Amino acid sequence: MLRVLDIAILGLLMDRDHHGYEIRTQLRDRLGVSANVSFGSIYPALARLERHDCVEAVATHEPRISPLSTGSLSGERASLRSLRTSQGLGRRGRKVYRITERGREEFVALLADPATLDDSKNFSLRMALAKYLTPNLRVGLLERRRNDLVGRLAEVRTGADNEQLDVYARSVMRHAAQGVELDLAWIDSLLATERNNQTAFAQEAK
């Protein structure tokens, strides 16, 4: 999980700087990383990335609110209390994280590393960030995933044809096979597009 979380965090920071709360929200809403990822996981990951010079923290300060004249004694007191509260909360500010040049290099290396490709959720995360890979690396990523799916399809088809299983168990295996077939069709469509991009990229490089 650590490497997957590192890839996700660095991928978000490739676009722009984020503070911790934004990272947690974006992991769930943009990248589809499990909603169970907590601040207890994110901040240690950010600290580890900072120690390895992959990210840097920048302290920012919240703007202070000026007191407003309300025209009444009770209103002035309420305004003063609000001002003191906002200044107290804003004194520390938020720590914003920024990716470093080393972090950018590490991100691309992790994203393209086949050793960290181990399940469908991991692959979905990589595809969500695939714009940062070259066409050649995207083709490699898709081909490895396709090979995994072909192997998985053979396994579930064997289960679907197993007469020793009852009708319900075989039904589940057939359903699983249909899901893998859909994934394969999606991968083949992506591969066709990326191979065209690969050819165009090679011609531009000449």
C-alpha positions as CSV (number, residue, x, y, z in Angstrom):
1,M,0.0,0.0,0.0
2,L,2.9,2.4,0.7
3,R,4.1,2.5,-2.9
4,V,0.6,2.9,-4.2
5,L,-0.1,5.8,-1.8
6,D,3.2,7.4,-2.8
7,I,2.3,7.2,-6.5
8,A,-1.1,8.7,-5.8
9,I,0.2,11.6,-3.7
10,L,3.0,12.4,-6.1
11,G,0.6,12.2,-9.0
12,L,-1.7,14.8,-7.4
13,L,1.2,17.1,-6.7
14,M,2.3,16.9,-10.3
15,D,-0.7,19.1,-11.2
16,R,-0.4,21.6,-8.4
17,D,0.5,22.1,-4.7
18,H,-2.0,20.6,-2.1
19,H,-2.5,20.6,1.6
20,G,-3.2,17.4,3.4
21,Y,-7.0,17.7,3.5
22,E,-7.1,18.3,-0.3
23,I,-4.9,15.3,-0.9
24,R,-7.2,13.0,1.0
25,T,-10.3,14.4,-0.8
26,Q,-8.6,14.1,-4.2
27,L,-7.4,10.6,-3.6
28,R,-11.0,9.5,-3.2
29,D,-12.8,11.7,-5.7
30,R,-10.3,12.0,-8.5
31,L,-8.1,8.9,-8.3
32,G,-10.6,6.4,-6.8
33,V,-8.2,5.4,-4.0
34,S,-10.0,3.8,-1.1
35,A,-12.1,6.1,1.0
36,N,-10.6,4.4,4.0
37,V,-7.3,6.2,3.5
38,S,-7.0,8.4,6.6
39,F,-4.9,11.3,7.6
40,G,-3.1,8.8,9.8
41,S,-1.8,7.3,6.5
42,I,-1.4,10.4,4.4
43,Y,0.7,12.5,6.8
44,P,3.3,9.8,7.5
45,A,3.5,9.2,3.7
46,L,4.1,12.9,3.1
47,A,6.7,13.0,5.9
48,R,8.5,10.0,4.3
49,L,8.4,11.6,0.9
50,E,9.7,14.9,2.4
51,R,12.6,13.0,4.0
52,H,13.5,11.6,0.6
53,D,13.4,15.0,-1.0
54,C,10.4,14.1,-3.2
55,V,8.2,16.8,-1.7
56,E,8.7,20.0,0.2
57,A,6.4,21.6,2.7
58,V,5.6,25.3,2.4
59,A,3.8,27.0,5.3
60,T,1.1,29.4,4.3
61,H,-0.8,31.9,6.5
62,E,-4.6,32.4,6.5
63,P,-5.7,36.0,5.9
64,R,-6.7,37.9,9.0
65,I,-10.2,39.3,9.2
66,S,-10.5,43.0,10.0
67,P,-12.9,44.1,12.8
68,L,-16.2,45.5,11.5
69,S,-18.2,48.3,13.0
70,T,-21.7,47.1,13.7
71,G,-23.1,50.2,15.4
72,S,-24.1,48.4,18.6
73,L,-22.1,47.4,21.8
74,S,-23.3,43.8,21.6
75,G,-22.4,43.6,17.9
76,E,-18.9,45.1,18.5
77,R,-18.3,42.5,21.2
78,A,-19.4,39.6,18.9
79,S,-17.2,41.0,16.1
80,L,-14.2,41.2,18.5
81,R,-14.7,37.6,19.6
82,S,-14.9,36.4,16.0
83,L,-11.7,38.3,15.2
84,R,-9.8,36.7,18.1
85,T,-11.0,33.2,17.1
86,S,-10.1,33.6,13.5
87,Q,-6.6,35.0,14.3
88,G,-6.0,32.2,16.8
89,L,-6.9,29.6,14.1
90,G,-5.0,31.3,11.4
91,R,-1.8,31.8,13.4
92,R,-0.2,28.5,12.3
93,G,-1.6,28.5,8.8
94,R,-1.8,25.4,6.6
95,K,1.2,23.4,5.4
96,V,1.1,23.1,1.6
97,Y,3.1,20.4,-0.1
98,R,4.9,20.8,-3.4
99,I,6.6,18.2,-5.5
100,T,10.3,18.5,-6.2
101,E,12.3,17.7,-9.3
102,R,13.5,14.5,-7.6
103,G,9.8,13.7,-6.7
104,R,8.8,14.1,-10.4
105,E,11.5,11.6,-11.5
106,E,10.6,9.2,-8.7
107,F,6.9,9.4,-9.6
108,V,7.4,8.5,-13.3
109,A,9.8,5.6,-12.2
110,L,7.2,4.2,-9.8
111,L,4.3,4.7,-12.2
112,A,6.1,2.7,-14.9
113,D,7.6,0.0,-12.6
114,P,6.0,-3.4,-13.4
115,A,7.0,-4.6,-9.9
116,T,4.3,-2.4,-8.4
117,L,1.5,-3.5,-10.7
118,D,-0.3,-6.1,-8.7
119,D,-4.1,-5.7,-8.9
120,S,-7.0,-4.0,-10.7
121,K,-7.2,-1.0,-8.3
122,N,-3.5,-0.4,-8.7
123,F,-3.9,-0.5,-12.5
124,S,-6.9,1.9,-12.4
125,L,-4.8,4.4,-10.4
126,R,-2.0,4.1,-13.0
127,M,-4.4,4.7,-15.8
128,A,-5.8,7.8,-14.1
129,L,-2.3,9.2,-14.1
130,A,-1.1,7.8,-17.4
131,K,-0.9,11.2,-19.1
132,Y,2.5,11.5,-17.4
133,L,3.9,8.5,-19.2
134,T,5.3,8.4,-22.7
135,P,3.4,6.4,-25.3
136,N,5.9,3.5,-25.1
137,L,5.5,3.3,-21.3
138,R,1.7,3.4,-21.6
139,V,1.8,0.6,-24.2
140,G,4.0,-1.5,-21.8
141,L,1.6,-0.9,-18.9
142,L,-1.4,-1.9,-21.0
143,E,0.3,-5.0,-22.4
144,R,1.3,-6.3,-18.9
145,R,-2.3,-5.7,-17.7
146,R,-3.6,-7.6,-20.8
147,N,-1.4,-10.6,-20.1
148,D,-2.6,-10.7,-16.5
149,L,-6.3,-10.6,-17.7
150,V,-5.7,-13.4,-20.2
151,G,-4.4,-15.6,-17.5
152,R,-7.3,-14.6,-15.2
153,L,-9.8,-15.4,-17.9
154,A,-8.5,-18.9,-18.4
155,E,-8.8,-19.5,-14.7
156,V,-12.4,-18.4,-14.4
157,R,-13.5,-20.2,-17.5
158,T,-12.1,-23.4,-16.1
159,G,-14.2,-22.8,-13.0
160,A,-17.3,-22.0,-15.1
161,D,-16.9,-25.4,-16.8
162,N,-16.2,-27.4,-13.7
163,E,-19.0,-29.9,-13.3
164,Q,-18.0,-30.5,-9.7
165,L,-19.3,-27.1,-8.8
166,D,-23.0,-26.5,-8.2
167,V,-25.1,-24.4,-10.6
168,Y,-24.7,-21.3,-8.4
169,A,-21.0,-21.5,-8.1
170,R,-20.6,-21.9,-11.8
171,S,-22.9,-18.9,-12.4
172,V,-20.6,-16.8,-10.3
173,M,-17.6,-18.0,-12.3
174,R,-19.4,-17.2,-15.6
175,H,-20.2,-13.7,-14.3
176,A,-16.5,-13.3,-13.4
177,A,-15.5,-14.4,-16.9
178,Q,-17.8,-11.8,-18.4
179,G,-16.3,-9.1,-16.3
180,V,-12.8,-10.1,-17.4
181,E,-13.9,-10.1,-21.0
182,L,-15.2,-6.6,-20.7
183,D,-11.9,-5.5,-19.2
184,L,-10.0,-7.1,-22.0
185,A,-12.1,-5.3,-24.6
186,W,-11.4,-2.0,-22.8
187,I,-7.6,-2.8,-22.7
188,D,-7.6,-3.7,-26.4
189,S,-9.3,-0.4,-27.3
190,L,-6.8,1.6,-25.3
191,L,-3.9,-0.4,-26.8
192,A,-5.1,0.4,-30.3
193,T,-5.1,4.1,-29.5
194,E,-1.7,4.1,-27.7
195,R,0.0,2.1,-30.5
196,N,-1.1,4.9,-32.9
197,N,0.3,7.4,-30.5
198,Q,3.5,5.4,-30.2
199,T,3.9,5.5,-34.0
200,A,3.2,9.2,-34.2
201,F,5.6,9.9,-31.3
202,A,8.3,7.9,-33.1
203,Q,7.8,9.8,-36.3
204,E,8.0,13.2,-34.5
205,A,11.2,12.2,-32.8
206,K,13.0,11.6,-36.2
